[in-house]
Every structure is written in structure tokens, then in C-alpha cells.
Amino acid sequence: MIAPLDILKKKRSEALDRIHSKEYLSIKRVHVGMATCEIAAGSKEVMDVFLQAVKSGLTDVCVSQKGCAGRCNFEPTVEVMEDGKIPVKYCKVTPEMAKQIIERHLKKGEVIRDWADSGKVKQPEKEKFEEGHLCSHFQRVFGDVDFFSRQMRIVLRNCGIIDPESIDDYLSARGYEALAKVLTEMTPVQVIDALKKSGLRGRGGAGFPTGVKWELTARENSEEKFVICNADEGDPGAFMDRSTIEGDPHTVIEGILIGGYAIGANKGIIYIRAEYPLAVKRLEKAIIDAGSQGFLGENILGSNFSFNIEIRLGAGAFVCGEETALIHSIEGHRGMPRPRPPFPSVRGLFDKPTLINNVETWANIPVVIIHGAEWFSSIGTQKSKGTKVFALAGKITNTGLVEVPMGTTLREIVYDIGAGIPGNKKFKAIQTGGPSGGCLSEEYLDTPIDYDSLAKAGSIMGSGGMIIIDEDSCMVNVARFFLEFTQNESCGKCAPCREGTKRMLEILTRITEGKGEEGDIEKLERLGTMIKKASLCGLGQSAPNPVLSTIKNFRIEYEEHIRDKKCRAHFCPSLLEYTIIDKCVGCGLCRKACPAGAITGALKSRHEIDKQKCIKCGACYKVCKFSAISRV
């Protein structure tokens, strides 16, 4: 009997031969970013230009796609690679720029420096896979670019590097080696022990030890067990799971397979939002390709382990990110949580023992197995091992996807990786953990990113959303925005969440409308504390976090809204008053822009605003070219 590892090596060799047969390493290669974010920025049109050039006779160029590398503010990106030369990455490429890249770079060998990223990368390797070689023959590691050099990519190790729709590319990057290793050398108990020793905690939010969860499920005596990948990513501003699947779907599949082997399951389900069509498409292709290569189905890699995966689409309910609500949805019921215990590891999908982890957790599994528990546990902090992926969004110069070792401080992410706040604006807050996370002020910037430190500061790790807020934002309105989201997404099953969040939202709305009353802050605190203690699931238990954390860190803004009827960020319309001052030259722009007809005045004479008619929309303030309108 041939060992699974030997079968895997043969398959990898065949994959590399197929890559070589396309003269992959002997011609110019063009890699175009084709993730959802890049496509939205225009990369499909850019890709069409390169493909058309190849059809028209550009025979010495191979064009392929890649996933998102994480640099959202530089998209669309195009990378040109030639043997013996440093790869060149072009940023913010348009179809016209693509034509110039073809004419000048690909045909004449002229690097267009003004468009190129200065980041240095390692040269592509020509050798085939060798034992212990971490990267594939074309793995590229970003060097002196601050955005990448301060990161450590484990989950995102292949994103932006391989073609996500090519199983050959994945195999060349040590793909399915971890699966072959466990099938050849490890028992299910040894796999679980390795995870426990690694210290990997679930990346879905709560941070429960992964190995312990696997062990609890494995202990259950049942003829049928299930493995579920929770890809129901619904946080505003979060795109970690989507980008991981779009950039490297096979790594998630491989992690699920290892989980199935460890707990004794033979069926897996990936529950993913229907709003992620490209991720779904690439998962579907990856499952088909994995099956055709013998990584899914019966007797995987010649072993006695059989496993199949299917995809279930979610309808976009945020509450289905909670594992018991997700299970109800898969079963065909309305997505609503149930009390625990029993936990899904004991009674889950169709009342069978069920192992649920999120996308990021599954993507960590192959790396833990290949490089060992000791290596993984050497990264991060004492209680939070490994790395964490964050979607960096909001008022930040470098938006995108970042992966950093646990223990990295918030300051390092905001100012070293994110390059600070654009427009010379002041940092005001950072919101971690999605809509039910906390908003931390500047004094918390040196907080290490780990489960315990963030909880102590008044926030949560969550699934990995990270939104930067600058001085132009009103923290009362920020809290209202996030609470409105969680209130709308409440399934309504339990009264504390259904009614409590609604009452909190009503109070916050009154405050932002200038109708706040003394005692409102205390009411919010009492309601928030009660909701956290009495709600059935994690959505309700964490929904008050944005409100409670902003009261704690920005209480003065609440007091100003209530007592002074002022919004220091000039954001809440009901608390603003517009006045035309002496700088007015009578140009008439404000009068023309006012939708309420509240501005009067003759040409070249100072205009006036009728406060009774003014609807405080700010249109006049925006169009005035002479700073003649005061906004207080």
C-alpha cells in the first residue's frame, strides 16, 4: 500500500510538470488581482486588456489571476515577473495603463517606475518541492514595504500569490501536505493533541481553545458526526473570510478534512453568505478539483478515510453567525439560537455531534500540522497564540487586510501598518470586534492585541473587524449606528435583546436629535448591563458594547449632547446651527444650494439664513467657497 504522503508527492510533481509545460518559469508572467475588491476597482477590464494582447500575438506572456494581497487602497494591482529579475508590482492600474505596460514593459523591457510599487520581493524559485521548503517555486515574500514587513502571514500565506482557481498552484505551495501527513503519520488523538499544544484558539470571536473543542466532539460516541465551516461573515467593514476563501479556498477545505479525520466525521458543510458569489464560485471549483484529485470522496489518498463537503448558502442574517442559529438554518428552520448546554459538540446538526469553526480557524490547521505545535505556540502571547487577521477600515491611510502576531499593539497597526490618519486628522477611536465590539480611545493605543488584553480594555477580539475613527466622527452617533445594526439583526427570540436594544436605540436617537435628558446616560448603562447578562446568545450579550465603551471613554460627548445640545464633531444635524458671517461676498451659491429656500439676499450683498426654515442639511456649508458660513 502506497502511503498518502508518497501519493501526495507524486501529485505535486505532476502539478509542477503541468506548470512547467505551460512554460510558466521561462516566459514573462503577468498576475492580475481578481478578488471582489480588485474587480470592484476595475481589474476585470485590466485583465481583459492583457488577455486580448495574448490573443493578438503576445505569445511570450502568461497571464493569470491572483487573490487579494490586502492592499485595498492600491487596487487594481498587476504583477509582472521575469526570470532573473525582481518582480514589479503596478498599482491602481487602469485599462489605459495596462496597454502601456504591455507596450513598454512586456514588449520593450522598460519598467514604468512612476507606476511601480517599490517593495522588494524574493526571486521565484525554480526548484521543485523539497521537504522542509516553506514556499512554492513562485512564492513571493514582501520585504521592505511597511505594510507587509510588519506582518506575519499564516492564514493569508497564499493570498495574492497563487491562482485561487488552480489546484496545481495550491499543490506547489505545499497544499494538502498536512492532510497527507495526518493520514500517514498521525492518529486522530495525535492530531487533537497537536492542536491543544499549539494553543490555537477559535478565531470566530469567543476564542475557545480549538483542540479542546475538537476533543469534546471526538469523545462523543455516534455513528454520524458533522464538521461545519462558519463563513457567515456579517460584520460591517469586515471581509476577512471572503478574502481568505477568494484567495486560497483549498486551505479551508484541507483544514476541514483534517478536522473530519480527527473527530471521526465523514461529512462537512461550508455555510457561506449568498452575498459572496465569487467566494462561492471558487469554493465550488475547489471542491470539484479536490474530488477529481482524490482529496475528497472515498478512500482519500489511498487511506480508509472518506469525506465529502457541500456548500449551504445563508440569506444574510447576522444572527446566523452564532453557531446554534447557523445549525437551525442548515436544518431548514429560522435562524434562531438555542440555550446551551448541550453544546453542538454533543448535540448539533440533526442532533448529531458537530464540530464548528470559522474560516480563519480552519485556514490555520494545515500550518499547525506542517510546522508543528511548538512552532505555532512560539508566536503570539502566553494565552493567545499565533496570528490574527484584521480587516482594517475607516479613517486610515492604508486600508486592507492585515495579519499580525498576537501581542502586536493597536498603535503598531494604526500608525506603522496603516500609516496613520489621512488628511492630518487626529485619531479619536478604534473599534475592534465588529458591531458588538468596543470603541477604545487614544489612551488604549498601546494595548496588545490578544483576547484578554482587549477584554480588559473594554472591547473584544471578535472575528477581526477593525474600524479607525477620526476627530470628525461623533462617538454618540457611532454607538447609535452599531446598536441600530445589531438591533435590526436581532432574531427577536429573547426579550432582553429584542426589547432592551430597542429601548437603548430610542434613547441614543433622542440624544443625537438634541432631545436627551438628564439620567439618560445612567439608563443606557443599566440597560446595557442587563442585556449583557440576560440575553440568550452572543449577539445580545455583546450588542451593548459600543454604547458602554463609548460612555466609558467618551462620556463628555454624551454630556455635551444632553446638557449643552452641542455635537463637538459637528455631525448630528439637529444639534447644528448655521449662520452667515461677514466674509459673505453675496455670490449666491448657498442660496441656490438650499433645498428649503431658507437663504435670502441680493447679489453681492451678505445673505441671511431663516432659522425657522433651515432644515440643517449643511448644503450651504458645503458649497461656500469663502468660509462665510459658521457651523456650531
N, C-alpha and C positions, 0 to 999 in steps of 0.2 A: 504493500500500500504506500502510495506516494504521500508524503507529509504535506499539509496545507501550505506551509512556508515555501516548500520547493515548487508547488504548483503556482504560488503567487510570484515567485521569482521568474518562472517561465513566462507567465502572463506579462510581467513588467518588461521583460526582454522583448517580447513580441510587440508591446506597445511602443517601446523606443525604436524598434525597427520600422514600425509604421510611421513614426515621426520622422525618422531619417529618410524614409522612402519619399517623403514629400520635400526632401532636401531642406528640412527645417533648419539645419545648422550650417548650411553652406550658402544661403542667399540672404537678402535683406528681409527682415521680418517687421511687420507693422502690426502693433496691438492697439486696438481701439476700445476704449471703455464703453461697455454696453450694459451697465446696470440701469435700473429705473431712473436714478438720479442723473446719470450721464445722458440717457435717452431724452429725458425732460429738458436737458440743457442743449440738446441738438446733435448728439453723437450719431444718431441713425443717419442723418443727412451726410455727416462726415464719413461714416463707414461706406455709404453708397458711392461717394466720390472715389475712394480707394478701390472698391470692388469694380467700379466701372473702368478705372485705369488698368486694372489687371486684365479685364475682358478685352480692353482695347490694345493689348500688346505689351504691358509692363510685366514681362514674363519672369524677371528675376526677383520678384517680390512676393512674399507670402503674407496674406492679410488674415488676421484672426481677431476674435473678441476676447475681452477680459472683464472681470467683475470690478466692483468699486474698490479703489485703493484707500478711500477715506477722505480724500481732499476735495470736499464738495465745492469749495469756492474756486477751484482751479479747473472745473469741468467745462466742456468735454476735454479729455486727455487722449493723446496719441503718443505711443512709444515706438521709436524706430531703433532696431537692433541690427548690428552687423558684426561678424566675427572679427575679433582683434580690436574692436573699438568700444569705447564707453557708450552704453545706451543713451539715447537722447529722448527726453520726455517733453512734448509740446503741450502747453496748457491753454485752456479757453479757445480751442480750435474751432473755427468756422469752416463751412464748405469752401469758401474762397481761400482760406489759409491752407486747407488740405491740398488744394490744387497747387499752391506754391511749394508746399512740402514735397509733392511729387516731382515738380519740375526742377526745383533747386537742390533738394536733399537726396531724393531717391535716384534721380537721373544724373545729377552733376556732382553729388557728394558734398554739397555745401550745407553745413549746419546753420540754420537760421537762428542765431544766438538770441535775438530780441524776443523770440517766442519760446525759447527753451528753458526748462527748469534746470537750475544749477546743481541739483542733487547728484552726488556721485553714487554709483551702484557697482556691485561686484560684476565682473565679467561672467558671461554664461559659461557653464562648464560643459565640455564635450563628452567627458567620460560617462559611461552608463552607470546605473545604480551600483553602489558598492555598500557593503554592510557598514553601518555607522555613519554613512554620508547623509547629513541632515537635509540638504537641499537637492532638488532635481537639477538636471543639466541646464535648465534655464531660470532657476530660482534667482530672484534679484533682491538684494537687501539694501534698502535706502540708508545712506551713510550720514552725510553732513547736513541734511535738511532737518532743522529743529523739529518739525512736525513728526518726523519718523524716528529720528535718532534717540529721542527720549521715550519711545515706546518699546514694548516687548510683545511681539505678535505671536500668540499661540493659537487662539481661536481664528484669527484673521490671517494666519500664516500663508495661505494660498490666495487670498482675496486680492484682486488686482494684479495677479501674477499668472495664474493658469486660465485656460479657457474653461469656464464652468460647465460647458456642454460637451466637453471631451473627457471621456473616462481614461483615455490614453494619457492625457496631461496629468490627471489625478494619480494614476499609477506611477508615473515617472517621478512624482513628488512624494514617494513612499506611501501612496494610497493603498488602503486595505492591508498594509503590513501588520497593523495592530490586530486586526481580525485574524489573520493567518497565524500570528504569534499565539494568541489565546487558544485557538483551535489546535495548535501543535504542542504547546509547552505548558499551558496553564489549565487548571481545573476551575470550575465556576467559583469555588471558595477562594482560590488564589486570586482571581480577578477582583473579587469583592474586598479581600484583604489589601490588595494593592491600592484600591480606591480609598479605603479607610486610612491607610498610611499616608497617602498623598495629601490628605486634608482638604480635598476639593469639596466645596460647599455649593449647594444648588444656586444657580445664577438667576433664578426666576424672581427673587425678591426676598424670601424669608431666610435664605442661607442655611437651610437644613443640611447636615452632613450627607453627601451623596452616597458614600459607602454604607452608611447606616441604613438609609432608605432602601438601598438595593438588598442589604442583608435581611431586613424585615420582610421584604417581598419574597425573597428566595426561601425563607423558612416556611412559608405557607404551603401546606400540602393540598395541591389542586391539580386536576388533570389539564386544566386550561388556565393560562395566565396571559396578560396583555402588557405590551410596552407602548407608551404614548409619548410623542414629542409635542409639547405645547408650543406652537408657533403662532398663537393668537395674540400678536403684539398690537396693543391698542393705545399705548400712552401717547398723548400729543407730543410731537417733536422727537419720537423715538423711532429708529429704523435699524437697530442692531440685528434683529433676527432676519429681517428682509434682506439686508446686505450680505449677511453670512450665507444664507441659502442661495441668493443670486450669484454669489461669488465662488461658493465651494459646497454645492449640495451633497456631494459624496461623503464629505467628512461627517455630516449629520447622520447619514444613512449608516456609515460604518460604526459610529457611536451607538446607534440604536441596536445594531446587530450584536455588538459586544454586550449590551445590556440584556438582550434577549437570551444570549448564551449563559450569562451569569445567573439569571433568576429562573431559567427553565421555561421560557416562553417561546412560542413559535409564530407569533403574530404581532405586528407593530402597526400603529396608526399615527400619521402625522396630521395634526389638527391645525390648519392654517387659514388665515383670513382670506376670503374671496377677493378682497381689495388688493391682493398681491399677485396679480396674474402672471407676471414674469417669473416670480419665485415658484409659483405653482407649475408653470410650464417646465422650468428647469428641474424641479423635483420629479416631475413625471418622466422626463427623459432620463434622468439619472437612475430612477428605479428600473426602467426598461433596460438600460445599458448594463446596470449591475446584474440584472437577472440573466441577460444574454452571456455575461462573462462568468457566471457561476457564483456570484457573490450573494445572490438571493435565490430562494427556491429550495428545492430538495437537496440534501447532502452537499452543503456548501463547501467548496474547495475539497471535495472528496471525503469530508467528515460525515459523522452521523447527525450533524446539527442542521436543521431545516428552519427556514424563517422567511416570512413574506411581509411586505409593507404595503399599506394602502393609504390614500390621502382622503381626508374629510375636510370639506370647506366650511368655515364658520361664517355667520352672517354679520359679523361686526359688533357683537355685543361685548362691551368691555368686561362685563362680569364673567364671561366665559374664560377669561384668563385664570380664574380661580379653578383649581383642579376638579372639585366636585361638580361645579356648574358646567365645566367642559365635558365631563363624563356624561352628565344628563343630556347635553346637546348631542353628543355622539349617539346616544341611545335613542334619539328622536324626540326627546322631551324639551320643554322650555328650559333654557339655561339658567338654573337657579341652584345656589349652593345648598348643601345639607349639613347638619351638625356632624362634627367629628369628635371622638371616635364613633364607629370604626373608620379608620383611615383607608384610603384607596389601596394601600399595600396589603390590607386584609380583605376588604370588600370594595372593589372598584367597579370597573366597566362590566356590566351584566352580572354584577355581584361576584366577580372573579378577582383574585389578587392582581393588582395593576401597578406598574411602575411608571410614574410620570416625571419627566424632567423637561426643562425648556431647551431651546435651540443651542444657546451658548454652553450649557452644561454638556450636552451631547457632543458638541464640537471639541470639548476638552478631552474626552475619553481616549481617542486614539493616541494623543500626545502623551498622556499619562502612561499608557501601556508601552509605547515605544521607548520613551526616555526614562521611565521608572518613577516610582513613587517618591524616592529620595530626591531626585532632581526637581520634580514638581514642587515638593514641600519646601525646597530651599528658596523658592520665590515667594515674595509677599511678607506677611507679618505672622506672628505666632499663632493667631487664631483665624487668620484669613489668608489662605494660601493661593498661589497662582496669580493670574492677571484678571482684570475686569475690562470689559468693552463698554464704552460710553458713546452715546450719540450727542455730540457737542453742538448745541444750537443756541439761538437767541442773539444777544448783542455781543458777539465775539468775532474777532477778525478771521480766524481760521475755523470755519465750521466743518463738521465732518465726523467721521467715525474714528475713535482712538481706542487703543488697548494698552493699558499701563499695568505695571506690577502693583498689587495691593500694597498700600502704605505710601504710595505717591500722594503728595498733598494737593489739595484743591488749588493752591496758588500755582503749583507747577503746571497743572492742566490749563488754568486760565491764562497765565502770562508766558509760560515757556512754550507749551504746545499750541495753545490757542492764540498766542501773540497779542493778548490784551483786548481792550475795548476799542472799537473803531471810533473815529471822529473825535478823539481826545476826550471822550466822555468818561465819567467816573464810574467805577464798579460800584454796584449797590447790593446785589444779592446773587446767590447761586441756588438754584432749585434742583435737588437731586431726588431720584426715586420716582419720577413720573408725577401724575396729577395728585397722587396721595403722598407725595414726599414733602419734605420741609424746605423752607426758604432760609438760607443761612446768610448772615451779614458778613461784612469785611473782616470782623474780628475772628471769624472761623476759617479764614483762608488757609491757615497752616494746619488745618485738621487733616490727618492722614485718611486716605480712602480705604476704609475697611468697615466691616459690618458693625463692630462695637463702637468705634470712634464716631461714625455718623449717627448712630442711635443716641449716643451720649450728647451729641451736639443738638439733637432735636430733629434729625432727619432720618432717612433710611437709604439703603443701597438701592432697593428696588431692582428693576430689570436693567436699568442703566441709562435712563434719560438724564440729561444734564443741561439745564437751560440757564444761560447767563442773562442777568437783568442789570440794566444801567440806570443812571440817575433820572432818565426821562420816564421811568415807569412808576406808577403808583402802587405801592405794596398792598393797599386795601383792595384795589381792583384786581391785582394779581391773585390774591386769595379768593376773591369772588369768582374769577374766571375758572380756576381749578375746581372750586367747590361746585360751580354750575355744571361742569363736565361730569364729576362723579355723581352729582345728584341726578342728572339726566340718565346716567348709566346704571343707577341702582335698579336691581331687579324687582324691588318692592316687597320681597318676601318677609323681611323683618321690620318692625315698626321703628326701632332706633335709627336705622339707616334711611328708611323711606320717609319718615316724618321729621326726624331730627335734622337731617341735612337740608330739608326744605325750609325749616324754620331758620336755620343758620343762614341760608342763602337770602331769605327775606330780610333779615337784619343787615347783612352786608350790603344788599341792594339799597336799603334805606340810607345807610351811611354814605354810600357813594353818590347818592342823589341829594345830599345835604339835609336829610331828614333824620339823622342819627340823634339818639337821646342818651343822656347820662345813664349809665348802667348797662348799655348795650355791650360793651367790651366784656363785662363780667358775665352777661348772659351767654355770649359766644363761648367763653371759657367753660362755663358749666355744661352747656350743651355738648361741646366738643369732647369733654372728658367722659360724659355719659355715653355718647355714641361709640367712642373707642372701647369702652368696657362692655357694652351690651349688644353690639352688632354681631350677627351670625358669622360673617366671613371677613376676609382680609380687606375687601373693598370698603365696607362700613367702618371697620376698625382703624383704617388709616385715612379715611376721607377727611377728617378734621385737621390733619397735619398741616396743610398750607395755612389754615387760619390760625391755629395755635402757635405755629412757629413765627408767623408774621406779627402776631400780637406780642410775642416774647421779644423779638428782635427789632421790631419797628413800631412799638406801641405809640410813639409820639405822632406818627402819621394818623393812626386811628383817632387819637385825641384831637388833633387839628381838624380832622373831618367833622367830628362831633361838636366840639366846642367853638372852634373858630370858623367853621364852614369853609375851610380852605384845603386845597389839594396842592401840596408843595411841588408835585411833578407836573402840575397844570394838565392833568389827564382827564379828570372827572368833569364832564361838561356842565353839570348842574352847579358846580362849585366855582365856575369861572365867570369873570366879568370882563367884557371888552370895552375899552374906551379909546377914542381917537384923540391923540395928543397934538401938541403944537408943531411937530415935524410934518404934519399932513400938508401936502402941496396941492391937494384938490385934483388929483389925476383921475379919480372916478373909478378906479379898478375895484375898490372894495364895494362900492355901491352896485356895480354890475354883477359882482360875485354873490352878493347877499340874496339867498333864496326867499327870505321873509320880507324883503322890502323895508328893512329896519334902518337903512342908512340913507341920509339925505344930505344935500349940499350942492352948491353951484360949482362948476368947473373952475379950477384954480383957487378955490376957497376951501377952508377947513370944513370937513364933513362932520356929521354928528350921528351917533347911534341911539335909536329909540330903545331904551331898556325894556319897555313893555312888549315890543315886537320881537326883540332879539331872541333867537332860539339857541344861541350859544353853540353854533355849529363850527365856528372857527374859520369859515371860508374867507372872511375878510382878512384875518390874521395871516393866512397862508399866501394870499396874493399881494399883500402890501410890500412894495419894493423899497420903502423908505423908513421902515421900523417905526411907523407912525401910529401903530395900534398897540396899546398896552393890554396885556393879558395877566390878570391877577386872580 
